[in-house]
Amino acid sequence: MMSKTNNFVFIVLHIIAWLIFVGLSVEAGGYVVNFFFSVYKPELIPNLYQKLDLTNLYSNSPLAFFGLYGFILFVSILKACLFYTVVILMHKINMEKPFSSLVASKISRISVITVTIGLMSYIALQISKNLSHHGLETGAIHEIWADSKAFILMGAVIYIIATIFKKGVELQNENDLTV
């Protein structure tokens, strides 16, 4: 049984996960809006939420612009999906019997999403650095993917936790059958 302190901490973490999810959803939406304004009304970019101005890149290389923006949108939407999965996990988990196949599958999904964010961010960072070395201005876009290695490492750790949870589910099911 969870103590009152642990229950309170779990509730606070659930609220924080919701806030992060909402924040990341707003950020992803801001990038989507910014993308369309970059293409159709670039003069309005300074008035937008994200203010990510890649119009020079668009005028010099539309292919590079769409490629990098594709990475930006993909990674930002994946981050929102990651925290949506965390919110769902926290909502569905039964702390009396935490080792369930649902929890194990959600934790596995979280690890896959986290590693994917890390790998896509790292690839995008290398592409944007390469474009910069070839004279194309990518602005402050590098900051978007600065945490790529942390996501890869975090995904690996979460994968280990997911594997432990899968084994816990097996042991709990085995224990339920023997009782």
N, C-alpha and C positions, 0 to 999 in steps of 0.2 A: 504494500500500500504506500502511496506517495505521501510524504509529509507535507504540511501546509507550506513550508518554505519552498520545497521542490515544486509543488503545484503552482505557487505564485511565480517562481522563476520560469516555469514552463509557459504560463499564461503570458508573461512579459515577453518571452522569446517569440511566442506566436504572434503577438501584436507587432513586434519589431519585424518579423518576417513579412507580415502584411504590409507594413509601411515601406519596406525595401521593395516588395513586389510592386506596389503602387508607384513608387519613385522610378523604378526601372521601366515600368510601362509608360509613364509620362515621358521618360527620356527616349525610349524607342519611338513613341509617337512623335516626339519633337524631331527626331532624325528623319522620319518618314515625311513630315510636313516640310522640313528643311530641304530634303531631296527634291520634292516637286517644285518648290520655289526656286531652287538652284537651277533647275532646267527651264522653267517657264517664266519666272519673274525674279531674276537674280538681284535686281535693285532693292528688293524688300528684305534681303537676308539680314542686314544689320538690325532689323526690327523683330526678328524671330527669336524664339526661345534658345535654340542651340547656337545660333550665329556661326555655324560651321561654313565658312566661305571657301569653297573649292572652285569658284568660277574660273580662276586662271588655269587650273588643271583641266576643267571642262573645255575651255577655248583652245588649249594646247593639245590635249589628247582626250577626246570623249571616251575612248575605250578604257583608258586608265581611270577616268572619273567614274564611269559606271562600275568598273571592277572594284575600286576602293569603296564606293558607296554601297555596293552589294555586300562587301565584308562588314561595313559599319552596320547596315541594317540587319544582316544575319546575326552578328554577334550581339547586338543590343536586344534583338527579339529573343534570342536564346537565353540571355541573362534574365529577362522577364519570365520566360518559361521555366527556367531553373528555380526561381523563387516561387512561382506558382506551384511547382511540384513540391517544394518544401512546405508551403502553406497547406496543401492537400495532405501531405504526410503528417504534419502536426495535427491536423484536424481529425484524421482517421486513426491515428495510433491509439492503441489501448495500453495505457501504462501499466495495467495489471498483468497483461500478457503481451509484451511488446514484440515478441518473436513470432510474427505472422508472415505468411507469404506475401501479403499486400505490402507490408513494411519493407520486406526484403526486396521486392520488385521496385518500389519507389526509390529506395536507396541506390539500387543498381542504376535506375534511370537517372538519378541525380549525378552519379559518377560519370555516366556516359555524356550527359549534357555538359558537365564541368570540363571534362577532357576535351570535348569538341570545341567549347568556347576557347580553351587554352590553345589548342592547335590552330584553329582558324585565326585567332588573334596573332599568334606567332607568325603564321604565313603572311597575314596582312601587314604586319610590322615589317617583315623582310621585304615585301613587295614595295611598300611605301618608302622604305630607306633606299631601295634600288632605284625607284623613280626619282628620288631626290638627288642621288648621285648622277643621274642622267640629265639633270637640269630642270626637271619638272617640279614645280612648287606644290608641296603637299601640306603646307601650313603646319598647324599644331595637331595634325592628325595622329602623330606618333603617340601622343598621350592617351588616346583611346585604347591602345593595345599595350600599354606599358606593363600591365599585370598578367601577361600571357603565361609566363613561366609559373607564376603563383597558381594560376588556374590548373595548369597541367599537374603540378605537384598535389594540389588539393584534390583533384580528380582521382589521382592514384591512391591517396589516403582514403578517400570515400569508397573507392573500389574495394580496398582491404576491409573496411567496415562492412560493406555490402556482403562480402564473402563470409565474414564472421556471422552476420545476421542470417545468411542462408543456412549455415551450419547450425545456428541456434534454432532455426525453424525445424530442421531435421531432428535435432535432439529433443525439442519440445514435443513434436509429433510422435516420436518414438516413446517418449516418457508417457504421453497421454494414452498410448496403446497398451503399455505395460501396467498401468494403474487400474 
